[in-house]
Amino acid sequence: MIIKNFIDGKIISESKKTLDVFNPSTGEKIADVVNSNLNDFNNVINSSKKGFNQWSKFTPLKRSRILEKFKVLISENINELAKIVCTEHGKTFDDAIGSITRGIEVVEFACGIPHLLKGEFSQNVGTDIDSWSIRQPLGICAGITPFNFPAMVPMWMFPISIACGNSFILKPSEKNPSCAIKLAELFKEAGLPEGVLNVINGDKEIVDTIIKSNEISSISFVGSTPVAKYIYEESAKYHKRVQALGGAKNHLVVMPDANISQAVDGIIGAAYGSAGERCMAVSVAVAVGDIADSLVENIKSKAELIKVAPWTDEDSSMGPLISKQHKNKVEDFINIGEKEGAKLVLDGRNYKIQGYEKGYFVGPTLFDNVDKEMQIYKNEIFGPVLSVVRVKDYNEAISLVDNHEFGNGTSIYTSDGEVSRHFTTNVIAGMVGVNVPIPVPMAFHSFGGWKKSLFGSNAMHGMEGVNFYTKLKTVTSRWPNSIRTGPEFKMPTN
């Protein structure tokens, strides 16, 4: 099977080159995806231009009604979408359903676009002079999305962009491209005109072509920090606005007064859920004071009970990593942690499942006595590897979070309101949880980190998304003479 592009409402491609797509649970190749060439890209641009010219003239209310239909279709097809995600990514079925649901929430938010695009008005800024603001679409926008959330992350981008009146080019990960095609087909079924949402597949060559195109106004990206930084810097040369979300090393601070059972449950789900392949995964547990021994013992005992299995096993809590290369990378980090002197409490290397020996499985891994100079502490591993760092007090704990180069998300477990307030006010990170392990904002707030976890001035979805996908125009007006027309008696309609 060859997975092609979705251009102008059709499944097509001109390039004959392909890339391999694997089932990470079995290690078997299951499809080819087209590696698009310049002709494919030019077709996408031409389609997107036509789509924008038509779509931008739709009233926000008409756009909203199509988004409402799209939301219904996603809900009706959620099981099929989840199976596509599971097959190509490997995450459990429940996890896939949850991630798609979080994407639907952004579509729901985008349905309110008539209200969200309202500007500001000031009467008599000068004598008989009024002034007001208008938010207008950018034109053609592009999104480059990662393998770990092939439904949710694209839906953080294109529904808001399209609701604002733009056309959108989606470049999904070549590792699991099928979900993007299905979403585009559903949007077309909902009534979206051809050319408003196009999907182009490919590798870095297509990414660079997107960056260099003078026809594309903005790029949204989620992925590793080196790539986010590259896209941000290169796009600036071509006058694009960019929101580029990079890597993370999320700390969860456990205070001595924390509810240890709740903290451990939070850590287990946040560290090992989705095999740790989440930018909001907890990869560092900071044990404050004398709670450390109990925390490590409880994490170990619960992590040993996690069932690692393919998504087709209904009892599976954790699936494989995305690729053989990534599995090797994660296991290399475990090797490095051992050599650096961290205590390996639980070892997930060489994890084999009968019948799935070629799958890319790594079991839950736990390190204790990790310090801030170790590579396993400094780097984003993006796998089921949890490091426990022991500190003597709260000040040392918050200092760890603040001094790490990443500032995506962080959490604290405590029963002390004063400590909680100080942490949420002063910690240097973009998303903060209190007795919540994964503080991912709802769609009507915005998602984004600080420091080297975000490049660009705008976070994703929420009003940050609306502002990113529109440009502000301010009008100042004076009318010396009124132009009068006759009366109308019919009810005005949209």
C-alpha positions in Angstrom: 0.0 0.0 0.0 1.3 3.5 -0.9 0.1 6.4 1.2 -0.1 9.4 -1.1 -0.9 13.1 -0.5 -4.3 14.8 -0.1 -4.3 17.7 -2.5 -7.3 19.7 -3.7 -9.6 17.1 -2.2 -8.0 14.1 -4.0 -5.5 11.4 -3.0 -2.7 12.0 -5.4 1.1 12.3 -5.8 3.5 12.8 -8.7 6.7 11.6 -7.0 7.6 7.9 -7.4 9.9 7.9 -4.4 8.7 6.4 -1.1 9.6 6.0 2.5 8.9 2.9 4.7 6.1 2.8 7.3 6.4 0.2 10.1 4.2 -1.3 12.7 6.2 -0.7 15.8 4.6 -3.6 17.7 5.7 -6.1 15.2 8.7 -4.4 13.5 7.2 -5.2 10.1 6.8 -2.8 7.2 3.2 -2.2 6.6 3.1 0.6 3.9 5.0 3.0 1.8 4.5 6.7 2.0 5.2 9.0 -0.9 8.3 11.2 -0.5 6.9 14.2 -2.3 8.9 16.2 -4.9 8.8 19.8 -6.1 5.9 19.1 -8.5 3.8 17.8 -5.6 4.7 20.9 -3.6 3.8 23.2 -6.4 0.4 21.5 -6.8 -0.2 22.0 -3.0 0.7 25.7 -3.3 -1.6 26.2 -6.3 -4.4 24.4 -4.5 -3.9 26.3 -1.3 -4.0 29.6 -3.1 -7.3 28.8 -4.7 -8.6 27.5 -1.4 -7.7 30.6 0.5 -9.2 32.9 -2.1 -12.5 31.2 -1.7 -12.4 30.3 2.0 -11.3 33.7 3.3 -14.5 35.2 1.8 -16.7 32.9 3.9 -18.2 34.6 6.9 -16.8 33.4 10.3 -20.3 32.0 11.0 -20.3 29.8 7.9 -16.8 28.6 8.7 -18.0 27.7 12.2 -20.9 25.6 10.9 -18.5 23.5 8.8 -16.2 23.1 11.8 -19.3 21.9 13.8 -19.9 19.2 11.2 -16.3 18.2 11.2 -16.4 17.8 15.0 -19.3 15.5 14.7 -17.6 13.4 12.0 -14.5 13.0 14.1 -16.6 11.8 17.0 -18.4 9.4 14.8 -15.2 8.0 13.4 -13.1 8.2 16.6 -12.6 4.4 16.8 -11.3 4.1 13.3 -9.0 7.1 13.8 -7.7 5.5 17.0 -6.9 2.2 15.3 -5.0 4.1 12.6 -3.0 5.8 15.3 -2.4 2.6 17.2 -1.2 0.6 14.2 1.3 3.2 13.0 2.4 4.6 16.4 1.9 1.7 18.8 0.2 3.5 21.7 -2.7 1.8 23.5 -6.2 2.2 22.2 -7.4 4.1 25.3 -4.4 6.5 25.0 -5.2 7.1 21.3 -8.9 7.8 22.1 -7.8 10.2 24.8 -5.4 12.1 22.5 -8.1 12.4 19.7 -10.5 13.7 22.3 -8.1 16.4 23.2 -7.9 17.3 19.6 -11.7 17.5 19.3 -11.7 20.0 22.1 -9.6 22.4 20.0 -12.1 21.9 17.1 -14.9 22.8 19.6 -13.0 25.9 20.6 -12.5 26.9 17.0 -16.3 26.6 16.4 -16.6 29.8 18.5 -14.6 31.8 15.9 -17.3 34.4 15.2 -16.8 35.5 18.8 -13.1 35.0 18.9 -12.4 37.3 15.9 -14.3 40.2 17.4 -12.1 43.3 17.4 -12.0 46.4 19.6 -13.7 49.7 19.0 -13.1 53.2 20.4 -15.5 56.0 19.6 -14.2 59.6 19.4 -10.5 59.0 19.6 -10.4 62.4 18.1 -13.2 64.8 17.3 -15.7 62.8 15.2 -13.0 60.2 14.6 -13.5 56.5 15.5 -10.9 53.7 15.6 -11.3 50.0 15.6 -9.3 46.8 15.1 -9.8 43.9 12.7 -8.2 40.5 12.7 -7.6 39.1 9.2 -6.2 35.8 8.0 -2.6 35.4 7.0 -3.0 33.4 3.8 -1.4 30.0 3.5 -0.2 28.5 6.7 1.8 25.3 7.2 2.1 22.8 10.1 4.9 20.3 10.6 3.8 17.7 13.1 5.5 14.9 15.2 5.0 11.2 15.3 3.9 11.0 18.9 0.4 12.5 18.5 -0.6 12.1 14.8 -4.2 13.3 15.5 -4.0 15.6 18.5 -1.1 17.9 17.5 -2.3 18.5 13.9 -5.7 19.4 15.5 -3.9 21.9 17.7 -3.1 23.7 14.5 -5.3 23.5 11.4 -8.8 23.9 13.0 -7.9 27.3 14.4 -6.0 28.4 11.4 -8.8 27.4 9.0 -11.4 28.9 11.3 -9.6 32.2 11.0 -9.9 32.1 7.2 -6.6 30.6 6.2 -5.8 27.7 4.0 -3.5 25.1 5.6 -0.8 22.7 4.5 -0.1 19.8 6.8 3.2 17.9 6.7 2.7 15.0 9.1 5.5 12.7 10.3 6.6 10.2 7.7 6.5 7.6 10.4 2.7 7.6 10.8 1.1 9.6 8.0 -2.3 7.9 7.6 -4.3 9.7 10.3 -3.6 13.1 8.7 -5.1 11.9 5.4 -8.2 10.5 7.2 -8.7 13.8 9.1 -8.5 15.7 5.8 -11.1 13.4 4.2 -13.5 14.0 7.1 -13.1 17.7 6.8 -13.9 17.6 3.1 -17.0 15.4 4.0 -18.0 18.2 6.4 -18.2 20.7 3.6 -14.7 22.2 3.6 -13.9 23.5 0.1 -11.1 21.9 -1.9 -7.7 23.4 -1.3 -8.4 24.7 2.2 -6.7 21.7 3.9 -4.0 19.9 2.0 -1.7 17.2 3.3 1.8 16.6 1.8 4.1 13.8 2.9 7.9 13.7 2.8 11.1 14.2 4.6 13.4 17.1 5.5 13.5 18.1 1.8 9.8 19.0 1.9 10.3 20.8 5.2 13.0 23.0 3.7 10.8 23.7 0.7 8.0 24.8 3.0 10.4 27.1 4.9 11.7 28.7 1.7 8.4 29.2 0.0 7.4 32.8 -0.3 3.7 31.7 -0.6 3.6 30.4 2.9 3.0 32.9 5.7 3.5 30.9 8.8 4.8 27.6 10.2 3.7 25.8 13.2 5.9 23.0 14.5 6.2 20.5 17.3 9.2 18.3 17.8 12.8 18.3 19.2 14.6 21.4 20.2 17.3 21.2 17.5 14.7 21.0 14.8 12.5 23.7 16.4 15.4 26.0 16.6 16.4 25.3 13.0 12.9 26.0 11.7 12.6 29.2 13.7 16.0 30.5 12.5 15.6 29.5 8.9 12.0 30.7 8.6 13.0 34.2 9.8 15.1 34.5 6.6 11.9 34.2 4.6 9.8 36.5 6.8 7.6 33.9 8.3 6.0 34.0 11.6 6.7 30.8 13.6 5.5 28.9 16.6 8.0 26.1 17.2 7.6 23.9 20.2 10.7 22.0 21.1 12.0 19.5 23.7 11.3 19.0 27.4 12.7 17.6 30.6 9.7 17.9 32.9 10.3 17.8 36.6 7.7 16.6 39.2 8.6 17.9 42.7 7.4 15.7 45.6 7.4 17.6 48.9 7.6 15.7 52.2 4.0 16.6 53.0 2.7 15.2 49.7 0.1 12.4 49.5 2.6 9.8 48.5 0.1 7.4 46.9 -1.3 10.2 44.7 2.2 11.4 43.8 3.3 7.9 42.8 0.2 7.2 40.7 0.7 10.6 39.0 4.4 9.8 38.3 3.7 6.3 37.0 1.1 7.5 34.4 3.1 10.6 33.4 6.5 8.9 33.1 5.5 5.6 31.4 2.2 6.5 29.6 2.6 6.4 25.8 6.0 4.8 26.5 7.3 8.2 27.6 6.9 9.6 24.1 5.1 12.8 25.2 6.6 16.3 25.4 4.7 16.6 28.7 6.0 13.3 30.1 7.5 13.4 33.6 11.1 12.3 33.2 12.5 13.7 36.5 11.0 13.1 39.9 12.5 15.4 42.5 12.3 13.9 45.9 12.5 16.5 48.6 13.9 15.5 52.1 13.2 12.2 53.7 10.4 11.2 51.3 12.9 9.8 48.8 13.3 6.2 49.9 9.6 5.7 50.2 9.0 7.4 46.8 11.5 5.2 45.0 10.2 2.0 46.6 6.6 2.8 45.7 7.5 3.8 42.1 9.4 0.6 41.6 6.7 -1.7 42.9 4.0 -0.1 40.8 6.2 0.2 37.7 6.9 -3.5 37.8 3.1 -4.2 37.5 2.8 -2.2 34.2 1.8 -4.5 31.4 3.8 -3.7 28.2 2.1 -5.2 25.2 0.8 -4.3 21.7 -2.3 -2.2 21.5 -4.4 -5.2 20.4 -4.1 -6.5 24.0 -6.9 -4.8 25.9 -4.9 -5.0 29.2 -1.9 -3.2 27.8 -0.8 -0.1 29.6 2.2 0.7 27.5 3.2 -0.1 24.0 6.4 0.1 21.9 8.6 3.0 20.9 8.1 4.4 17.4 11.1 2.9 15.6 14.1 0.6 15.9 16.4 3.6 15.7 14.6 5.3 18.6 14.6 2.1 20.7 18.3 1.9 20.2 18.7 5.5 21.2 16.7 5.1 24.4 18.7 1.9 25.4 21.9 3.8 24.7 20.8 6.4 27.3 20.2 3.7 29.8 23.7 2.4 29.2 25.1 5.9 29.7 23.1 6.3 32.9 24.7 3.1 34.3 28.2 4.2 33.3 27.7 7.7 34.9 26.9 6.1 38.3 23.2 6.4 38.6 21.5 3.5 40.4 19.5 1.4 38.0 16.5 0.3 40.0 14.4 -1.0 37.1 15.9 -2.0 33.7 13.7 -2.0 30.6 16.3 -3.0 28.1 16.0 -6.2 26.0 12.3 -6.4 26.7 10.8 -9.3 24.7 7.2 -10.2 24.2 6.3 -13.7 22.8 5.1 -13.4 19.3 6.4 -9.7 19.1 10.1 -10.3 19.4 10.8 -7.8 16.6 8.7 -5.1 18.2 10.3 -1.9 19.5 9.5 -2.5 23.1 11.4 -1.0 26.1 10.1 -1.7 29.6 9.7 0.8 32.4 13.1 2.0 33.5 13.9 3.7 36.8 17.1 5.4 37.9 17.8 6.7 41.4 20.6 9.0 42.7 20.7 10.9 39.5 22.5 14.3 39.6 22.3 17.3 37.4 25.6 16.7 35.6 24.5 13.3 34.2 23.5 13.0 30.5 20.3 11.2 31.5 19.3 14.3 33.4 20.3 16.9 30.9 18.9 15.3 27.7 15.4 14.6 26.6 15.3 10.8 26.3 11.7 10.6 25.0 11.2 7.1 26.3 10.0 5.2 29.4 13.0 6.3 31.5 12.4 8.1 34.9 15.2 9.7 36.9 14.9 10.4 40.6 16.9 13.3 41.9 17.2 13.7 45.7 17.4 17.2 47.2 17.4 18.4 50.7 14.8 21.2 50.5 12.3 23.1 48.4 14.8 25.8 47.4 17.1 23.2 45.9 14.1 21.6 44.1 12.9 24.7 42.4 16.5 25.7 41.5 16.8 22.4 39.6 13.7 23.2 37.5 14.7 26.8 36.9 18.3 26.0 35.9 17.5 23.3 33.3 17.7 24.5 29.7 14.1 23.2 29.0 11.1 24.9 30.5 8.1 23.1 29.0 6.1 21.9 32.0 6.6 21.1 35.7 4.4 19.9 38.6 4.6 19.9 42.4 2.9 17.6 44.8 2.3 19.2 48.2 -0.3 19.9 50.9 1.1 23.3 51.6 -0.8 26.2 49.9 2.0 28.6 50.6 4.6 26.4 48.9 2.2 25.8 46.0 1.6 29.5 45.5 5.3 30.3 45.5 6.0 27.5 43.0 3.3 28.5 40.6 4.3 32.2 40.8 8.1 31.8 40.5 9.0 28.6 38.7 10.5 29.2 35.3 8.3 27.0 33.1 5.4 27.6 30.7 2.9 25.0 32.1 2.6 24.3 35.8 0.7 21.6 37.8 -0.2 21.4 41.4 -1.0 17.8 42.4 -1.6 17.3 38.7 1.1 15.3 36.9 0.6 16.4 33.3 -0.6 20.0 33.3 -1.7 20.2 29.6 -4.0 23.2 29.3 -7.5 22.8 27.9 -8.2 24.1 24.4 -9.5 27.5 25.6 -6.1 28.1 27.3 -2.8 27.9 25.4 -0.1 25.2 25.3 3.6 26.3 25.3 6.8 26.2 27.2 9.6 28.6 28.1 13.3 28.7 27.5 14.5 26.2 24.8 11.0 24.5 24.8 9.5 27.2 22.6 10.8 29.3 19.8 8.5 32.2 18.7 6.2 34.5 20.6 3.0 32.4 20.5 2.0 29.3 22.2 -0.6 26.9 20.6 -4.4 26.9 20.5 -6.5 29.1 22.7 -6.4 32.8 22.0 -2.6 32.5 21.4 -3.6 30.4 18.4 -6.1 32.9 17.1 -3.6 35.7 17.4 -0.9 33.7 15.7 -3.1 32.8 12.7 -4.3 36.3 12.1 -2.8 39.7 11.5 -4.1 42.8 13.2 -5.4 45.8 11.2 -6.4 49.0 12.9 -8.7 51.5 11.2 -9.1 55.1 12.0 -12.1 56.8 10.3 -14.0 60.1 10.0 -17.1 60.7 8.0 -17.8 64.4 7.3 -21.0 63.7 5.5 -23.5 60.9 5.9 -24.7 58.9 3.0 -28.3 57.9 3.5 -30.3 55.1 2.0 -33.9 54.1 2.1 -35.4 51.9 4.8 -35.3 48.1 4.7 -38.0 46.0 6.4 -36.8 42.4 6.0 -34.8 40.7 8.7 -31.1 40.9 7.9 -29.4 37.5 7.5 -25.8 36.3 7.4 
